[in-house]
Amino acid sequence: MDSGGFDNLSTNAKNYITSARYIIGPTRHLSMLPDCGASLVDWPIPFSEGLEMLLTRRGQPSVMLTSGDPFWFGAGAKITSHLSPDEWLALPSLSCFSLCAAELGWPLEKTLCLGLHAKPISRLRPHLVPNRKIIATVRDGSSVRELASYLVKTGFEKTRITCLESLGGAEQKITQKRACKMEEVECLHPVMVGLEIAGNGEVMQASSGLPDSWFIHDGQITKQAIRAFTLSSLAPRAGEHLWDLGAGSGSISIEWLLSGPLMKATAVEKQPNRIDNIKQNATTLGVDHLVVVESNIIDAIYELEKPDCIFIGGGLSEELLDLLWMYISDGTRVVANGVTIETDRLLTSIQPRFGGSIQRLEISNLQGIGTMHGWKASFPITQWIVKKGYS
């Protein structure tokens, strides 16, 4: 049910509602219903409390009202994950994204659709590219100003924001302003935004190997060229889970998450100051869903969800590898980087035992020498790549 209300629902949906004896939903949706003699229950905050209320009614016919299409940035999957297939029936109507696109004339297949109503606005950061079109749900009217301030702060103050209030209903209102002018606008819930990104803000590249300047760090960071090389070796695949062990600044796990919307990652780091850096980097770069664990690596292993891929950037030892090999599943990929003579010795000594391949990367950068120039070599990186169960 969106702002169009009860009259815009399908005949099936109307029949279920008018025959129901128990209806739970947001206050706004309940207010749109005709008098049907049902018990109307406001969905509480937090959301989980309403879910508990709903589950107590298992086996009793009940209706839950949500916005439009409940499986398009909606509550549908959160609810059905607790129920068996024969316990529920979904009757979707027009989604707010379809209503928004119809007003703006934007093709949905070429428009990025985001749900920011329950997520930080910083989730926008990887998508801020001039000329890109974005449709997003936001929490309430005040969130529109927060969004505008964020765009100004990141250098995209020329972005045209279209506020779409009460879409599909009698109170529908549409307002357009540049982000830098949004303080003049009052928006009321429910509201969506259409964004036409514009400005001179720094754009995040789509490929691996972000410049080091994107990350806060104390020197413990996998540098840009090595990071791109390492991400290539890690070879992320859609939906996979990475362990970033000895995460430092979190740059590897952050770029892993940036490689696709379904990716998962856990960063393990024992230094509290680095934990703070990882969390701040993840939020700034739009991947606040990175799981960050403050722990010694060996102590953390048994507490974590098993990975598809592991990167060892610090804390490499034969004890750690023995433990990992006992715990991880066949097919798990492992990439370890070493920069010291000691890690070189370890990697070359374990390769015959565990299998895999070893490669070495040396990078030099042009630097001035008085009035002349020369190549300054950085520390070479030795990298071991292996998949458990494969030689």
N, C-alpha and C positions, 0 to 999 in steps of 0.2 A: 504494500500500500504506500504510494507516494502522495504528493500533495494533491493529486487529482481526486483522492478520496474514494469512498465506497462505490460511487457511480462508475468509476473507471475500471472496476474489477471485472473479471470474467464471470459468467453465469454460475459456473461451478463454485468459484470462490465465494460469491454472494450466498449461494445455497448453504455452504458449510457454515458460514458465519451466522446466518439468520437461524439456523437450526441448533447452533451450539449452546451449551449451558455453562461453559467456562471459556473465557477468552483472556489471554494475557498478551500484553504488548506495551509499547511506549505510550505515555499519556496522550501525545499528539495524535497517534493513530486511533486510540480508543475514542477520542472526541469526535472522530469522523463517522462513527457507526450510527446507524438508525437504532431506534429502540427495539431490541431483540429479546429482552428478558433474560439475557445471560449474566453470569457473574463476571464483572470486568475487573481485572487485576493489573495494576501498574507494574511494568517490569522494573525491578529495583536497580540501584547502583550499589556495588559493582555488578557487572553482567553475570558473574558466576552465581550470585545469589538467586537471580531469576531462573537460571538453568537448574539449580537445585529444586526450586519450587515446581518447575515444569516436570522434572523427573519423578516427583512424588505422585504425579497423576498418571503414571504409566498404567495402561490398561483401561483408562477412562477417556472417552472422547474429549479432546481439547483443541482449541485453536490458538495459534500464536501468530500475531501480526508483526511483520517486518517490512522494511522498505523495498518495494519493487522486486527485483530479482535477488533472492536471499543467498544465491551462490556466486554473486558477482560483487566481491568486496562486502559481503553481508554476513549475517549470523548463521546462515544455513549449515555450513560444514561443522561449526562449533557444536551445534545441537545434534545433528544426525550422527556425529562420531560417537555419541553415547547411546544410540538406539540401533536396533536391528532393522534391516530393510523393510520388514512388514509392519513396523510400528509407526511409520510416518509417510505423509504425502505432501509434496510441495506444489503449490499453485502459483507460479511466478507471474508477475505482470511486467509492465515496462520498467526497465531499470532507470535509475537517475542518470546514468551515462547516456542511454539512448535518448532520453528527454533533452539532455544538455546538447548532445550532438545535433539533434533536430533543430534546436534554436540557433546554434552557431553555424550550422551547415558544414560541419567537419566530418570527414569520413572516419569512422571509428577504427577501421583496420589500419589507418595511418596515424592515429592519434594515441599517445601514451595515456593510459588510464591508471590512476593511482588512488588508493584508499588512504587518505591522511587523517581521517576522523579519529583514529586511535593510534596513530604513529607520529613520531617527531617530524616536523617540517623539514628537517635536515635530510630526510629520505629523498628529497628533490635533488640533492647536490650532484649526483652523477649524471642527471638528465638535463642540466642547465646548459643548453646549447642554442645559440641564436637561431631563430626561425622554427624552432621545434614547438609543436602544439601539444599541450597537456590538459587533460580534464581530471580534476581531483575532487574527492569528497573532503570536506573539512568539518571539524568538530562543531563549530558554532560561528556566529557573526564576528566575535572578537578574534577568531582564528584567522580571518581574512586580513586583518591589520597585521597580525603576527607574521603571516605569510609575506605580505608586502614588505615589511621591515627586513625580513630575511633576504628577499630578492635585492633590496637596496644595498644591504650589507655585503652581499656577494658580488656586487657590480652589475646586476641585471635590473637596475632601477627603471629602464625603459620598457620592461615587460608590460604588455597590455593585459590587464586582469578583467575578466568578465565575471561579475557576481550574478548568480542565478538563484533567486530566492523563491521558495514555494513553487517549484516547477510543476506545471500541469494543473495547478489549482487556481481558484478565483483571485488569490492574493499574489499571483506570480509577478515578480519584478526583476528586471534585468538592468544592470548598471555596468558601464565600462569606464575604466580609468587606468592610467599608467601606475605602476607600483609606487612611484615617488609621490603620487597624488592621492593614495588610498586613505590617508588620514582624514580626508574630507568626507568619506563615505561611511554611513552606518548600515550594516547588514544584519538581517534578522534570520535566525534559524527557522526552518532548514535552508541551507545554502550550499551551493556547489560553485566551483570556480573553473573557468577556462583560461588557460595561460598561453599567450603567444610570446615566447621568450625572446628578449632583446636586451642588448647592453654590451659592455666591454669587459665583463667579468671573465676570470680565468676559467677555461673549459677543461674538464677532465678528459683525457684521451681514452679511447675505447680499448686500446691494446694494453697489455701488461707493461709494467715498467714506468710507473708514475715518477716524475722528478722527486728527489729526496725532500725538496722544500715543502711538499704536501704533508709531510709527517713531522710531528714533534718527537724528538729522540735525544738520547744522551750519548750518542755516538754508536750505540748498539743497534745497528740497522743494516739489513741486507740492501746494499746500494743499488741504484736504479738499474744499471746494466746487468748486474748479477741477479737481481730480482726477476727481470724479464727472462733471463736464461733459466732461472730456477722454476718459474711458473710454467715455462715450456716443458721442463722435465717432469713437473708434477702432473701436467696434462689434465686439468680439471674437466670433468664431464658433468652434464646437467644432473643436479640433485645430490651430488656426492658430498661427503662429510670429511673435512680435513682436520687433523690434529697439527697444530703449529707448536712444537715443543721447544722451549727456550725462546719465546716469541719476541723478546726485545721490544721493538716499537710496534709490533703487530703488523708490519707492512706486508708480509707474505699472506697471512690469513685474511687481511683486508682486501688485498687484490684478488685472492681466491674468491671471496664473496662478490666482488665487483664483476666477476666473469659471467654471472648469470643469476636470475632472480630466484632460482630454486636451490642455490648452493648453501651449505652449512659449514661452519668452522668453529673450532674451539682453540683458543690461544692459552697456553700454559706458561706462566712466568712466575718466578719466586720473588723478584725484587718489587716492593710496593710502589716505588716511584715509576717504574716501568709499567706496572699495572695501570696507573693513572694515565700514563701516556697512551697506552693501547686503547683504553676506553675513550679518551678524548679524540684520538685519531679516527676510531671507528664511527663515532658520532659525527664528526666534522665531514667525513667522506661518505656519509649516508648509509653506513652498514652497522647501525647500533645494535642489530641482532646478533653480532659476534658474541659468542659465549667466552668470557674471560675468567680464567681460574688462577687464583694466586696460590701456588703450591710448588713444592719440589716435584720434578717430573715423575720420578719413580713412585712417589706417594699418590700422585693423581691418577695414574693409569687405570686402576681398577674401578675408579669412580666415574669414568667417562663412557659415554655412548661409543660403541666401537666405530672406528673410522673406515673410510674407503682408501684414504691416502694419508701419509704422515710426512711432515717435514721436520727434520731435526736441525735447528739452527744453532743451538747451544746445549751444553750438557751431555754431549755425545760420550758414551762409554760402552765397553763391552758388556758390562752388567745391564745397562739399559737395553741393549740390543737383544740379549738373551731373554730378558723379561718380555720385551715386545714380541719376540718370535713365539713365545709360549702363549701369549694372550690374543694376538690379532688373528683374523681369519685368513685362510688361503685366498690369494688374489689381491690382498692389500698391498698397495704400492708404498715404497719408502724412498725418500730422497734425503740425503744428508750432505751438508756442506762443511768442509773443513778448511781452515786457513793456517793452522800451525803445523810444525813438524810432527808434533805428537798426534794430532788428528790424522795427518797424512799416513803415519805409520799404522794407526789403528785401522783406517779404511782399507789400506792395501793388505793388511794382515787378515781382515775378516772377509774380504771378497771371495777368496777360495772356499770359505766355509759356507757363506750364505748365498753366494752367487751374485748375479747382477753385473753391472758394468761401472767402470770408473773413468771419468773424464776430467780434464783440467782446463781452466779458463784463466787467461792472463790478459789484462787490459792496461793500456798505457794512454795517458792523456797529454796533449800538447801543452807545454808550459814555457814561460819566458826564462831565459838564462842571460841576464844582462840585456844586451841589445839583440841577442839571438834567441833561438827557440830549440827545445829538445823534448824528448818523450820521457815522461815520468811514469814509471810502472807502479801500479798498485799491487797489493799482496795477491798472489795467485790463489785461485779457489780450486780445491779438489772436490769433486762431487761424485757421490756414489748413488746409483739408481738401481733398485731391485724390486721385484714383486715376489711376495711370499708364495712358495709352492712352484716357482719357476726359476730356472737357472739363468 
